[in-house]
Amino acid sequence: MRLRYVADYIARPDARFEYLRDPLDAPFIELAIAGQATHIVSFDKDLLSLPDGRGEASKRFRQRLRGVNVVRPEQLLDLI
C-alpha cells in the first residue's frame, strides 16, 4: 500500500496534550505533535471538531498543531 512509504514509527511520544473532553483521543494528538503530522485521520467526531471548535481544547490544538488537518479516511484518500 502506498501509505506505508510515507509513515514514521514513533514508539512513545514525549508531547503532552491534555484533552479532558475525550482523554482516549489525547495519545493520537500527542503522536501528531511528536511526528510533526500534516494530517490526523479519524472517524471520531471529537477529533474532527478540533480544528474548527471554539472550546479551550480546540484553541490549544490550533496553537500546537498549526496547519494540521483532521480528516475522515475517505477525505485523505481523495487528497492522495
Legacy VTK file of the C-alpha trace (Angstrom):
# vtk DataFile Version 3.0
C-alpha trace
ASCII
DATASET POLYDATA
POINTS 80 float
0.000 0.000 0.000
1.193 3.473 -0.848
0.800 4.921 2.681
3.387 2.525 4.071
6.167 4.517 2.431
5.258 7.870 3.968
4.900 6.796 7.591
7.244 7.093 10.585
7.293 4.869 13.640
7.179 6.687 16.989
7.435 4.340 19.951
6.418 6.713 22.733
5.759 10.401 22.152
7.094 12.952 24.635
4.472 15.582 23.821
1.675 16.113 26.319
-1.734 17.348 25.242
-4.415 17.332 27.902
-7.795 16.617 26.342
-10.331 16.319 29.136
-13.347 16.027 26.841
-12.046 12.706 25.490
-8.820 11.534 27.192
-8.632 8.463 24.939
-8.011 10.793 21.983
-5.056 12.548 23.635
-2.467 9.915 22.560
-3.372 10.472 18.901
-2.880 14.205 19.278
0.423 13.598 21.082
1.583 11.359 18.220
0.675 14.058 15.723
2.718 16.609 17.692
5.718 14.287 18.094
5.657 13.215 14.464
5.021 16.697 13.089
1.992 15.320 11.286
0.232 17.107 8.482
-2.988 15.113 8.935
-4.865 13.169 11.591
-7.205 10.591 10.088
-10.207 9.589 12.155
-13.915 8.837 12.285
-14.009 10.339 15.797
-16.314 13.369 15.962
-14.365 14.949 18.824
-11.105 14.858 16.896
-12.784 16.039 13.704
-14.211 19.051 15.541
-10.898 20.282 16.986
-9.640 22.416 14.066
-12.852 24.458 13.915
-14.102 24.245 17.505
-14.496 27.161 19.889
-13.524 25.475 23.155
-10.251 25.665 25.031
-9.023 22.319 23.659
-9.678 23.479 20.095
-7.712 26.678 20.689
-4.766 24.737 22.131
-4.980 22.266 19.239
-4.708 25.087 16.699
-1.769 26.597 18.598
0.190 23.344 18.940
-0.713 21.818 15.577
-0.783 24.735 13.165
-1.853 23.643 9.731
-2.717 20.068 10.737
-5.846 18.825 9.008
-8.142 16.384 10.779
-9.931 14.383 8.114
-12.065 11.313 7.638
-10.366 8.376 5.858
-12.243 8.954 2.620
-11.136 12.592 2.625
-7.489 11.523 2.915
-7.898 9.110 0.021
-9.321 11.957 -2.064
-6.259 14.060 -1.177
-3.767 11.406 -2.235
LINES 1 81
80 0 1 2 3 4 5 6 7 8 9 10 11 12 13 14 15 16 17 18 19 20 21 22 23 24 25 26 27 28 29 30 31 32 33 34 35 36 37 38 39 40 41 42 43 44 45 46 47 48 49 50 51 52 53 54 55 56 57 58 59 60 61 62 63 64 65 66 67 68 69 70 71 72 73 74 75 76 77 78 79
